[in-house]
Amino acid sequence: MENNRVKVKIYGQEYVIAGERPKEEIIQVAAHVDMKMQEIAEAASAAGATPANISVLSAVNIASEYFQMLDEMEELKRMNMQLEKDAQHYVQLWDESKKNYAEYKEETQAIVLQKDELMSQLRSKDAEIQQLQEAVQNAQSQAQHNMDGVLKEIEEKCRELENSFFDLQMENLQLKKELENYKQNIG
C-alpha cells in the first residue's frame, strides 16, 4: 500500500507524518492531537507544565478516550446482538402468527361451507315436510338459534384474530423502525 507523507503542525512544531491512511485522515488525527495538547496546556498553564508533560497528559487523555470508545463499541455490539436476537424472535412470532392465521382462515372457510351446506339441507327439508309445518318451524327456530351462536362465535374469533394480527403488524413495524434507526445510528 502507498505511504502518504503529510506535513502537519502539532503544538507549534512541524512534523512530517507518513502512513498508509489517507492524507485527510492523517491531518485529522494530527489536528485532534494538537487540539488535545492545546486543551491540556490551557488547563495546566497555572501549574507550569512543560511540553513533555503536556504531551504525556494528552496521550493519556487520548488513550482514555480510545478505551472509552472501545467500551462503547463493546456495548453497541452487545446491544446489536440483543437486537438481532429480538428481531429473530419477532420474526418467529410473525411466522407463527401467519401460520395460525392461515389455519384459522381454513377453519373459518370450512365452517362457512358447513353452514352453507346446512342451509341447503334445511331448504330441501322444508319442501319435503310442509305438511308438518309446526314441527318444522320449531326445528328451524332451534337451528337458526344454534347457527347464530356459532356465527357470533366465529365473528368474535375473527375480530380477535384480526386485532391480534393488527397488533403484531404494528409491533413488527415498530421493530423495523427501531432496527432501521439503530442501523442508521451505527452506520
N, C-alpha and C positions, 0 to 999 in steps of 0.2 A: 504494500500500500504506500502511497505517496506521502512523504513528510512535508507538512506545511510549516513554514517559518513565518513568524509574526513578531513584529516589534511592538511591545506594549510598555505602558508606564504604570508601575505599582509603587505607591507611596513615595512618589517623586523620583524614582530610579527607573531607568530604561532597561528593559530586558528583551532578549530575543528568545522566544519560546518556539520550539519545534515539536511537532506531534502529528499523529495520523488523523486527528479530529479535524473537522472543517475549520477554516480560519475564523469564521464568525463565532464558533463555539470557543475557540482559544481566547479570542478577545473578550467574550462574555465571562469566561472563568477568571481572566485577569482582572476585569472590571469588578467582579464580585470580591476578589481578594483585596483589591485596592479599597473598595468601599468598607470592608470589614476592618482593615487596618486604620482607615480614617476614623471610623466609629470608636475603635479601641483607643486611638490616640486622643480623641476628644475626651473620652471618659477617664483616661488615665493621665491626662496632662497635669493635673494637680499633684499627682504622685511622682512626677518626673520620670516617667517611663522612657526607656531607651528604645531605639528602633528594634533591637533584638528582642526586648520584652514584648513590644507591640507585635512583632512577627509571631512569637510563640503564642501569645494570647489570641491572636487572630486565628492561628492554626487550631488552637483548642476550640474556639467558638465554631469554626467551620466544621471541625470533626464532630462536635456536639450536634450541629445541625444535620450532618450526614447520618449519624446514628439515630437521631430522632426521625429522619426520613425513612431509614431502614425499618424502624419500629412501625411507623405509619404504613409503610408498604406491606409489612407482615400482617398488620391489622386489616388492611384492604384485601389482601389475599385471603385471609380467614373469612372476612365478610363475603367476598366473592364466592368462595367455596360454599358458604352457607346459603347464599342466594341461588347458586346453581342447584344445591340440594332442594331448596324450597321450590324452585322452578320445576324440577323434575317431579317433585311431589304433586304440585298443582297440575302438571301435565297428566300425571297418572290419574288424579281425581277427575280431570276433564275427560279423559278417555273412558273412565268408568261411568261418568255421567252420560256420555254419549251412548255407551253400551246399554245402560239402564233405560235411557230414553227410547232407544230403538226397540228394546224388549217391551217396554210399556206400550209403545205405539203398535207393535204387533198384537199384544194382548187386547188393546182397545179395538183394533180392527176386527179381531176375532169376536169380540163381544158385540160389536155393531153388526157383523154378519149374522151372529146368532140372533140378535134382536130382529133383524130383517126377516130371517127365516121363521122366527116365532110369529111375527106379524102375518106372514104369508099363510102359515098354518092356521092362524086364528081366522083369517078371512075365509079360507076354504071350509073350515068347520062351521062358520056362521051360515054359509049357503046350505050345508048339509042338514043342520038341525034347527031350521026355522020353526018347526012345529014345537020345539022345546024352548021357546024364546025366553021364558022366565029363568030357566036353569042356565041358559047361555049368557043372559045378561049378568047374572051373579058371577059366573066364571070369568066373563070379560072384565067386570069391575075388579075382581081379585087380581087377574093377570095384569091389568093396567097399573094397579097399585104397586105390584111387585116390580114391574118394569120401570115405573117412575122412581122407585127406591134405588134400583140398580143404576138407572141413568143418572140420578143425583150423585150416587157414589162415584160413578165414572167421571162425571163432570167435576166433582170435588178433587178426585185424584188428578185429573188433567190440570186443574188450576194449581194444585200443589206442585206437580211436576214442572209446569210452566214457570211458576215462581222460583222453584229451585234451580231450574235451568237458567233463568234470567239472572239470579243471584250469582251463579257460577260464571256466567258470561261477564258480569260486572266485575267480579273478583279477578277473573282472568285478564280483563282489560286493564284493571288497576295494576296487576302484577307486571303485565307487559310494559305499562307506562313506567313503573318503578325500575324495571330492568333496563329499559331504554335510558332513563335518567341516570341510572348507575353506570351504564356503559358510556354515556356521554361524559359523565364526571370522571371516569377512568381515562377515557380517550382524550 
